[in-house]
């Protein structure tokens, strides 16, 4: 008997252990799948294709800076040539059109001869533009300005993407809270309908009350469906921004429970990454103008050529001694005569100022256009910053009012419910109380999130994203 009484206890213990393990795993799974805002931002920045593309642009422009620096190196050309052919010469004019002329040399004979031998040419040619009057330096500055512009564009893209992800994150969080409010409102409507149906069946109220209660339940369900649609749309946007395949997001509830500790920033809109990008475009345009102006300047070149030739024709080969040559391949390879030339030259296209002047003028207009766009952006950011401060003040004021509103609405709904159950009020008063408590509950659920959204607006306008991100770790 004792053993039989112990068996159910053991089974119950194993059941309790299994349930505890399941609950523990569920809690751990929920914690593991909670998406923090910092994690969402890091994931979005590391996986967003537009940011990866701009990172490659920065790498490309950095490589081009080194390429421009390498242009200062001299040109050194080495050549080895083997030939076989005749050496007939002739007095008369000659034009080597497009490199197709023959450079054979030999005595002038009375008639065509087909004596042929081997020849060789060994050549090294060096040309170095040693002084460019600032043209090369202007090209290097231009290449560096492109790197700075691409880097500023990358930082701007990271900043904008961070703001977009944060806004989408808060939108999903707000949408989830609205779903909870809509579901709570549906439960209240169902409870009201249950009470109304009971009174209708007992004949205490008219049948129209049940119709009104049914309509309210249907309306509450429609509101819940609409809230789910909004949440799914917001989640879809967040999913795209962070390149995720998750269907449902479990988000950090700290933005619902707490308010930001600080609302002030020491960073001015001029430090906004968007403004810095516009300024980098102006700097690049100025560098282009400088390069164009200096491109008309001359260049000083050092050059040198060393040439060695070999020939199967002897030094005494003439029109009379046409047998003084060799058809041996190795006789033609042997170097026999060498020449060298070195010197300095300066070249300048005197028509360059006329050709470049309009290009410089056009680039100056482009610079002015970039400045106009920068001024417009600065004006928009300043206006947005003022609006953000105003919205922060308004949303903070709302957080102090909505609890009062919710308590009053909840008390009124409770009172009307009791009065209706006792036949002291009608369904219309109860329905109005239901509307009021639903609206107050919705306002309460998103009040703190609205403050965070206002702070995000200020962070986007000022360029101080840490003002928003570092508030909640």
GITAKA-V486901 format. One record per backbone hydrogen bond with DSSP energy under -0.5 kcal/mol. NH is the residue of the N-H (numbers start at 1). CO is the residue of the C=O. E is the energy in kcal/mol with one decimal. If there is no record, write none. Layout:
BEGIN
nh={NH	NH}
co={CO	CO}
e={E	E}
END
This chain:
BEGIN
nh={5	6	7	8	9	10	11	12	13	14	15	16	17	18	19	20	21	22	23	24	25	26	27	28	29	30	31	32	33	34	34	35	36	40	41	42	43	44	45	46	47	48	52	53	54	55	56	57	58	59	60	61	62	63	64	65	66	67	68	69	70	71	71	72	73	75	76	77	78	79	81	83	85	87	89	97	99	100	109	109	117	118	119	120	121	122	123	124	125	126	127	128	130	130	131	135	138	139	140	141	142	143	144	145	146	147	148	149	150	151	152	153	154	155	156	157	158	159	160	161	162	163	164	165	166	167	168	169	170	171	172	173	174	175	176	177	178	179	180	181	182	183	184	185	186	187	188	189	190	191	192	193	194	195	196	197	198	199	200	201	202	203	204	205	209	210	211	212	213	214	215	216	217	218	219	220	221	222	223	224	225	226	227	228	229	230	231	232	233	234	235	236	237	238	239	240	241	242	243	244	250	251	252	255	256	257	258	271	272	275	276	277	278	279	280	281	282	283	284	285	286	287	288	289	290	291	292	293	294	295	296	297	299	300	301	301	302	303	304	305	306	307	308	309	310	311	312	314	317	318	318	322	324	325	326	332	333	334	336	337	339	341	343	345	347	350	352	355	356	357	360	361	362	363	364	365	366	367	368	369	370	371	372	373	374	375	376	377	378	379	380	381	382	383	384	385	386	387	388	389	390	391	392	393	394	395	396	397	398	399	400	400	401	401	402	403	405	406	407	408	409	410	411	412	413	414	415	416	417	418	419	420	421	422	423	424	425	430	431	432	433	434	435	436	437	438	439	440	441	442	443	444	445	446	447	447	450	451	452	453	454	455	456	457	458	459	460	461	462	463	465	467	468	469	470	471	472}
co={1	2	3	4	5	6	7	8	9	10	11	12	13	14	15	16	17	18	19	20	21	22	23	24	25	26	27	28	29	30	31	250	34	36	37	38	39	40	41	42	43	44	48	49	50	51	52	53	54	55	56	57	58	59	60	61	62	63	64	65	66	67	68	69	70	127	74	125	76	123	121	119	117	115	107	95	96	97	89	107	85	326	83	310	81	308	79	306	77	304	75	302	128	300	300	132	134	135	136	137	138	139	140	141	142	143	144	145	146	147	148	149	150	151	152	153	154	155	156	157	158	159	160	161	162	163	164	165	166	167	168	169	170	171	172	173	174	175	176	177	178	179	180	181	182	183	184	185	186	187	188	189	190	191	192	193	194	195	196	197	198	200	199	199	206	206	207	208	209	210	211	212	213	214	215	216	217	218	219	220	221	222	223	224	225	226	227	228	229	230	231	232	233	234	235	236	237	238	240	239	33	249	35	252	253	253	254	268	269	272	272	273	274	275	276	277	278	279	280	281	282	283	284	285	286	287	288	289	290	291	293	294	347	131	299	345	128	343	126	341	124	339	122	337	120	334	118	324	314	316	321	320	321	323	312	328	329	330	309	309	307	305	303	301	299	348	349	351	352	353	356	357	358	359	360	361	362	363	364	365	366	367	368	369	370	371	372	373	374	375	376	377	378	379	380	381	382	383	384	385	386	387	388	389	390	391	392	393	394	395	396	397	397	398	398	399	401	402	403	404	405	406	407	408	409	410	411	412	413	414	415	416	417	418	420	419	419	426	427	428	429	430	431	432	433	434	435	436	437	438	439	440	441	442	443	444	446	447	448	449	450	451	452	453	454	455	456	457	458	459	463	464	465	465	466	468	469}
e={-1.7	-1.1	-1.4	-0.7	-0.6	-2.0	-2.2	-2.5	-2.1	-2.3	-2.2	-2.5	-2.5	-2.5	-2.6	-2.5	-2.4	-2.4	-2.7	-2.5	-2.8	-2.4	-2.5	-2.6	-2.7	-2.3	-2.5	-2.7	-1.8	-0.5	-0.7	-3.5	-0.8	-2.3	-2.4	-2.5	-2.5	-2.5	-2.6	-2.1	-1.6	-1.7	-1.7	-2.4	-2.0	-2.0	-1.7	-1.8	-1.9	-1.9	-2.4	-2.6	-2.1	-1.9	-1.8	-1.1	-1.2	-1.7	-2.2	-2.0	-2.0	-0.6	-1.0	-1.5	-1.4	-3.1	-0.6	-3.3	-0.5	-3.0	-2.3	-2.7	-1.8	-0.6	-1.5	-1.6	-1.1	-1.7	-0.7	-0.6	-1.7	-0.5	-2.3	-2.5	-2.2	-3.4	-2.6	-2.1	-3.1	-3.1	-2.5	-3.1	-1.6	-0.9	-1.5	-1.4	-2.0	-1.8	-2.3	-2.4	-2.1	-2.5	-2.5	-2.2	-1.6	-1.7	-2.4	-2.2	-2.7	-2.6	-2.5	-2.4	-2.0	-2.5	-2.4	-2.2	-2.4	-2.4	-2.9	-2.5	-2.2	-2.2	-2.6	-2.5	-2.3	-2.6	-2.6	-2.6	-2.4	-2.2	-2.4	-2.2	-2.7	-2.6	-2.4	-1.8	-2.2	-1.9	-1.9	-2.2	-2.8	-2.7	-2.4	-2.4	-2.0	-2.2	-1.9	-2.4	-2.5	-2.1	-2.6	-2.5	-2.2	-1.9	-2.7	-3.1	-1.9	-2.0	-2.7	-2.7	-1.5	-1.3	-2.3	-0.9	-1.3	-0.5	-1.3	-2.3	-2.5	-2.6	-2.4	-2.1	-2.0	-2.3	-2.6	-2.4	-2.1	-2.3	-2.4	-2.1	-2.5	-2.5	-2.3	-2.2	-2.2	-2.2	-2.2	-2.5	-2.2	-2.4	-2.6	-2.1	-1.8	-2.2	-2.6	-2.0	-2.1	-1.9	-0.5	-2.4	-0.7	-0.7	-0.8	-0.7	-1.5	-1.6	-2.2	-2.1	-1.6	-0.6	-2.4	-1.7	-1.7	-2.4	-2.1	-1.6	-1.5	-2.4	-2.2	-2.2	-2.4	-2.2	-2.1	-2.1	-2.3	-2.3	-2.5	-2.2	-2.0	-1.2	-0.8	-1.4	-1.7	-2.8	-0.5	-3.6	-3.2	-2.3	-2.4	-3.5	-2.3	-3.4	-3.1	-3.3	-2.6	-0.5	-2.3	-2.1	-1.4	-0.6	-0.6	-0.7	-1.5	-1.9	-2.6	-1.2	-0.9	-1.1	-3.2	-1.9	-2.9	-2.7	-2.4	-2.8	-1.8	-1.0	-1.9	-1.4	-2.7	-1.6	-2.3	-2.1	-2.5	-2.2	-2.0	-1.6	-1.8	-2.1	-2.0	-2.2	-2.4	-2.0	-2.1	-2.2	-2.2	-2.5	-2.1	-2.3	-2.6	-2.2	-2.3	-2.6	-2.2	-2.1	-2.3	-2.4	-1.9	-2.2	-2.4	-2.1	-2.1	-2.6	-2.4	-2.1	-2.2	-2.9	-2.3	-1.8	-1.9	-1.7	-0.8	-0.6	-0.9	-0.8	-2.7	-0.5	-2.4	-2.9	-2.5	-2.3	-2.5	-3.1	-2.5	-2.3	-2.6	-2.3	-2.4	-2.9	-2.4	-2.2	-2.6	-2.7	-2.3	-1.5	-1.6	-3.4	-0.6	-1.5	-2.4	-2.3	-2.0	-1.9	-2.3	-2.2	-2.2	-1.9	-2.5	-2.4	-2.3	-2.2	-2.4	-2.3	-2.0	-1.2	-0.7	-0.5	-2.1	-1.1	-1.8	-2.4	-2.0	-2.2	-2.3	-1.9	-1.7	-2.4	-2.4	-1.8	-2.7	-1.8	-1.2	-0.9	-1.2	-2.5	-2.0	-1.0	-0.7}
END
